[in-house]
Amino acid sequence: MKILTILSGKGGVGKTMLSSSLAVLFAKQAKIVACDCDVDASNLGLALGLRENAFKWQDVETSEKAVLIEEKCDGCKMCLQNCVFSAIHWNEEKDKPEFDSFLCEGCGACSLACPKSAIKIVKVKNGKVGYARTKYGFTIVAGQLKMGESGSGKIVDYLKKKALAIAEEEGAKLVVCDSAAGISCPVIASLRGSDFVIAITEPSPASFRDLKRVLCIVKHFRIPYGIVINKWNLNKPLSKRIERFAGKKLLGKISYDREVVNAIVNLTPVVEKKCKAANEIIKIKERLSKCKSLWGNTKSNSYSFEG
């Protein structure tokens, strides 16, 4: 079983568009599972035509919060002095601490500092994970972080384990992961265990800069990768610069195409449309099918897309 992760650095450059299309294409030749690792803005299911009520959801507890045991507290204020997240406020009337659940990260520093063991760290329901069957014949696993909660990276870890378990049960050969944008915890969690990464970008200064940032993380974990330039024809000079930067790691380019917008609006993967962008994505998939770094046993950064 192989794990293919699509990330972008910058949001809105076409990551989910490419993920949904590649999942549909690969599902035509082998059993796959799709995994939406963007738990702050989960929309891979929408791109595949699924509404939220199509998923079977379950609450998950991957985050922790501090809770006061009032009868043990003697008001020493050691917890207040050791909280670096400003999550503790002092109630002068009670002469006891009060915890702000929105600011508390559950790090446990207050519990360790308390000489009376008056603070315990408890699990909280900070999100949900669900799965559904798409009309394209494969299962998608997705997660959602609850509003005001933290721990998105931990939810990504949980849902990836769920996706791998389903993949093993169904005999899937590939797990296609749609990462969150940026370089934060959920992105690092998305990268974990990946066999190959597709970094998609667009010809804008912000997107090119963020591509370089996210590739620093990919290289740190020594994961082989390829680069895709989306909407390349909107800024051809900058696209040329990105091509030179990518070198042999350029997987392909996708043109700006109004049919992409029509597909997204109608909750349909782009490759289901007869358009230029769809044909370009098909070529990218064909190159991936021949990629030794994805399908071989090595994880070396020295590889070729040539058969």
C-alpha positions as CSV (number, residue, x, y, z in Angstrom):
1,M,0.0,0.0,0.0
2,K,1.3,3.4,-1.0
3,I,0.4,6.9,0.4
4,L,0.3,9.8,-2.1
5,T,-0.1,13.2,-0.5
6,I,-1.1,16.4,-2.3
7,L,-0.1,19.7,-0.6
8,S,0.4,23.3,-1.6
9,G,1.9,25.6,0.9
10,K,-0.6,28.4,-0.1
11,G,-4.4,27.8,0.0
12,G,-6.6,28.1,-3.0
13,V,-4.2,26.9,-5.7
14,G,-6.1,23.8,-6.7
15,K,-5.0,21.2,-4.2
16,T,-8.4,19.6,-3.7
17,M,-9.2,19.9,-7.4
18,L,-6.2,17.8,-8.2
19,S,-6.7,15.4,-5.3
20,S,-10.3,14.6,-6.3
21,S,-9.3,14.1,-10.0
22,L,-6.3,11.9,-9.2
23,A,-8.4,9.8,-6.8
24,V,-11.1,9.2,-9.6
25,L,-8.4,8.3,-12.1
26,F,-6.5,5.9,-9.9
27,A,-9.7,4.3,-8.8
28,K,-10.3,3.2,-12.4
29,Q,-7.2,0.9,-12.3
30,A,-6.9,-0.2,-8.7
31,K,-8.6,-0.1,-5.3
32,I,-7.9,3.2,-3.5
33,V,-9.0,5.2,-0.4
34,A,-9.2,9.0,-0.3
35,C,-8.3,10.9,2.9
36,D,-9.2,14.5,3.5
37,C,-6.5,15.8,5.9
38,D,-7.7,19.4,6.0
39,V,-9.8,19.1,9.2
40,D,-10.2,22.9,9.4
41,A,-11.9,23.2,6.0
42,S,-12.8,19.7,4.9
43,N,-14.1,19.8,1.3
44,L,-12.6,16.9,-0.6
45,G,-16.0,15.1,-0.1
46,L,-17.8,18.1,-1.8
47,A,-15.4,17.9,-4.7
48,L,-16.5,14.3,-5.1
49,G,-20.2,15.1,-4.9
50,L,-20.8,14.1,-1.3
51,R,-22.7,16.2,1.3
52,E,-21.9,16.1,5.0
53,N,-24.9,13.8,5.7
54,A,-23.5,11.1,3.4
55,F,-20.7,10.5,6.0
56,K,-21.0,8.2,9.0
57,W,-19.5,10.3,11.8
58,Q,-18.0,9.6,15.2
59,D,-16.7,12.0,17.8
60,V,-13.0,11.8,18.6
61,E,-11.0,12.8,21.7
62,T,-7.5,13.8,20.6
63,S,-7.1,16.9,22.7
64,E,-6.8,17.6,26.5
65,K,-7.8,20.4,28.9
66,A,-6.9,21.2,32.5
67,V,-9.7,20.8,35.1
68,L,-9.5,22.1,38.7
69,I,-10.2,19.8,41.7
70,E,-11.5,22.6,43.9
71,E,-11.4,20.8,47.3
72,K,-7.6,20.2,46.8
73,C,-6.7,23.7,45.8
74,D,-5.0,25.9,48.5
75,G,-4.7,29.0,46.2
76,C,-0.9,29.0,45.9
77,K,-1.0,30.4,42.3
78,M,1.7,28.2,41.1
79,C,-0.5,27.2,38.1
80,L,-1.1,30.8,37.2
81,Q,2.7,31.5,37.2
82,N,3.5,28.6,35.0
83,C,0.8,28.9,32.3
84,V,2.4,30.2,29.1
85,F,-0.9,30.3,27.2
86,S,-2.6,32.8,29.5
87,A,-5.4,30.3,29.9
88,I,-5.7,30.7,33.7
89,H,-7.5,33.7,35.4
90,W,-7.6,34.2,39.1
91,N,-10.9,34.4,40.8
92,E,-10.2,36.8,43.7
93,E,-13.6,36.0,45.3
94,K,-12.9,32.3,45.5
95,D,-9.2,32.7,45.7
96,K,-8.9,29.9,43.1
97,P,-7.9,29.6,39.4
98,E,-10.3,29.5,36.5
99,F,-9.4,27.8,33.3
100,D,-10.3,29.3,29.8
101,S,-11.1,26.2,27.7
102,F,-10.5,28.2,24.5
103,L,-6.9,29.1,25.5
104,C,-5.9,26.0,27.3
105,E,-3.7,23.7,25.2
106,G,-3.7,20.8,27.7
107,C,0.1,21.0,27.9
108,G,0.0,19.8,31.6
109,A,2.4,22.5,32.9
110,C,-0.1,23.7,35.5
111,S,-0.7,20.1,36.7
112,L,3.0,19.5,37.1
113,A,3.5,22.8,39.0
114,C,0.6,22.2,41.4
115,P,2.0,21.0,44.8
116,K,-1.4,19.7,45.9
117,S,-2.3,17.7,42.7
118,A,-5.4,19.8,42.4
119,I,-5.3,19.9,38.6
120,K,-6.0,17.0,36.3
121,I,-5.7,16.8,32.5
122,V,-8.8,15.3,30.9
123,K,-9.6,14.3,27.3
124,V,-12.1,16.4,25.4
125,K,-14.1,15.8,22.3
126,N,-12.4,18.2,19.9
127,G,-13.6,16.9,16.5
128,K,-15.2,14.2,14.5
129,V,-14.1,11.7,11.9
130,G,-16.3,10.0,9.3
131,Y,-16.2,8.0,6.1
132,A,-18.5,7.6,3.1
133,R,-18.6,5.7,-0.2
134,T,-18.3,7.8,-3.3
135,K,-20.1,7.0,-6.6
136,Y,-16.7,6.4,-8.1
137,G,-16.3,3.2,-6.2
138,F,-13.9,4.1,-3.4
139,T,-14.1,5.2,0.3
140,I,-13.3,8.7,1.5
141,V,-12.3,9.4,5.1
142,A,-12.6,13.0,6.4
143,G,-12.4,14.8,9.7
144,Q,-13.6,18.1,11.2
145,L,-12.2,20.1,14.1
146,K,-14.9,21.5,16.4
147,M,-15.2,25.3,16.5
148,G,-13.0,26.8,19.2
149,E,-11.0,23.6,19.7
150,S,-7.4,22.8,19.1
151,G,-5.4,19.7,18.1
152,S,-6.0,19.6,14.3
153,G,-2.8,17.7,13.8
154,K,-3.9,15.0,16.2
155,I,-7.2,14.6,14.4
156,V,-5.3,14.2,11.1
157,D,-3.2,11.5,12.8
158,Y,-6.3,9.7,13.9
159,L,-8.1,9.9,10.6
160,K,-5.1,8.7,8.7
161,K,-5.0,5.6,10.9
162,K,-8.7,5.2,10.1
163,A,-8.0,5.5,6.4
164,L,-5.1,3.0,6.5
165,A,-7.3,0.5,8.4
166,I,-10.1,0.8,5.8
167,A,-7.5,0.6,3.0
168,E,-6.1,-2.6,4.5
169,E,-9.6,-4.0,5.0
170,E,-10.6,-3.3,1.4
171,G,-7.3,-4.4,-0.1
172,A,-6.5,-0.9,-1.5
173,K,-3.2,-0.3,-3.2
174,L,-3.2,3.5,-2.8
175,V,-4.3,6.1,-0.2
176,V,-4.7,9.6,-1.7
177,C,-4.3,12.3,1.0
178,D,-5.5,15.9,0.4
179,S,-3.4,18.0,2.9
180,A,-4.3,21.3,4.5
181,A,-2.6,24.4,3.2
182,G,0.4,26.0,4.9
183,I,3.2,24.4,6.9
184,S,1.5,23.9,10.3
185,C,0.8,20.8,12.4
186,P,-1.9,19.3,10.2
187,V,0.4,19.5,7.2
188,I,3.2,17.8,9.0
189,A,0.7,15.1,10.2
190,S,-0.5,14.7,6.6
191,L,3.1,14.2,5.4
192,R,3.9,11.6,8.0
193,G,4.3,8.2,6.4
194,S,3.9,9.4,2.8
195,D,5.6,7.6,0.0
196,F,5.3,10.5,-2.5
197,V,4.3,14.1,-2.4
198,I,2.8,16.3,-5.1
199,A,3.3,20.0,-4.4
200,I,0.9,22.1,-6.4
201,T,1.5,25.8,-7.0
202,E,0.3,28.7,-9.2
203,P,2.3,31.4,-10.9
204,S,2.0,34.1,-8.2
205,P,4.8,35.4,-5.9
206,A,2.9,34.3,-2.8
207,S,2.3,30.8,-4.0
208,F,5.9,30.4,-5.3
209,R,7.2,31.6,-1.9
210,D,5.0,29.2,0.0
211,L,5.9,26.3,-2.3
212,K,9.5,26.8,-1.3
213,R,8.6,26.9,2.4
214,V,6.5,23.6,2.3
215,L,9.2,21.9,0.2
216,C,11.7,22.6,3.1
217,I,9.5,20.3,5.2
218,V,9.1,17.7,2.6
219,K,12.9,17.6,2.1
220,H,13.4,17.5,5.9
221,F,11.5,14.2,6.0
222,R,13.3,13.0,2.8
223,I,10.1,12.3,1.0
224,P,10.3,12.2,-2.9
225,Y,8.1,14.8,-4.5
226,G,7.0,16.3,-7.8
227,I,5.7,19.8,-8.6
228,V,2.5,20.7,-10.6
229,I,1.9,24.3,-11.8
230,N,-1.8,25.2,-11.9
231,K,-3.2,28.0,-14.1
232,W,0.3,28.3,-15.6
233,N,-0.9,30.4,-18.6
234,L,-2.1,33.3,-16.4
235,N,1.5,34.4,-15.8
236,K,3.9,32.7,-18.2
237,P,7.1,34.5,-17.2
238,L,6.7,33.4,-13.5
239,S,5.6,29.9,-14.7
240,K,8.9,29.7,-16.5
241,R,10.8,30.6,-13.3
242,I,8.9,27.9,-11.4
243,E,9.7,25.4,-14.2
244,R,13.4,26.1,-13.9
245,F,13.1,25.8,-10.1
246,A,11.3,22.4,-10.4
247,G,13.7,21.0,-13.0
248,K,13.2,17.2,-13.4
249,K,10.7,17.2,-10.6
250,L,8.1,19.0,-12.7
251,L,5.2,16.6,-13.0
252,G,3.1,18.8,-15.3
253,K,1.2,22.0,-15.9
254,I,-2.6,22.7,-15.8
255,S,-4.1,25.5,-17.8
256,Y,-6.6,28.0,-16.6
257,D,-9.9,26.6,-17.8
258,R,-13.4,27.9,-17.1
259,E,-14.6,24.2,-17.1
260,V,-12.7,23.8,-13.9
261,V,-14.9,26.4,-12.2
262,N,-18.0,24.7,-13.7
263,A,-16.9,21.3,-12.4
264,I,-16.3,22.7,-8.8
265,V,-19.6,24.5,-8.7
266,N,-21.4,21.3,-9.7
267,L,-19.5,19.2,-7.1
268,T,-17.8,17.2,-9.9
269,P,-14.1,16.2,-10.3
270,V,-12.6,18.0,-13.2
271,V,-11.6,14.8,-15.0
272,E,-15.3,14.1,-15.5
273,K,-15.4,17.0,-17.8
274,K,-14.2,17.1,-21.4
275,C,-11.8,20.0,-21.3
276,K,-8.1,20.9,-21.6
277,A,-7.4,20.9,-17.9
278,A,-8.8,17.4,-17.6
279,N,-6.5,16.1,-20.3
280,E,-3.5,17.7,-18.6
281,I,-4.4,16.1,-15.3
282,I,-4.7,12.7,-17.1
283,K,-1.2,13.2,-18.3
284,I,0.0,13.9,-14.8
285,K,-1.6,10.8,-13.6
286,E,0.1,8.8,-16.3
287,R,3.5,10.1,-15.3
288,L,2.7,9.2,-11.7
289,S,1.7,5.6,-12.7
290,K,5.3,5.2,-14.1
291,C,7.0,7.0,-11.1
292,K,9.5,4.6,-9.5
293,S,9.6,6.7,-6.3
294,L,5.9,6.2,-5.7
295,W,5.6,2.5,-6.7
296,G,9.1,1.2,-6.0
297,N,10.5,0.1,-2.6
298,T,13.0,3.1,-2.3
299,K,12.3,6.4,-0.8
300,S,15.4,8.1,-2.3
301,N,15.1,11.7,-3.5
302,S,17.1,10.6,-6.6
303,Y,14.5,9.4,-9.0
304,S,13.1,9.9,-12.5
305,F,9.5,10.1,-13.9
306,E,10.7,8.3,-17.0
307,G,9.3,4.7,-16.6
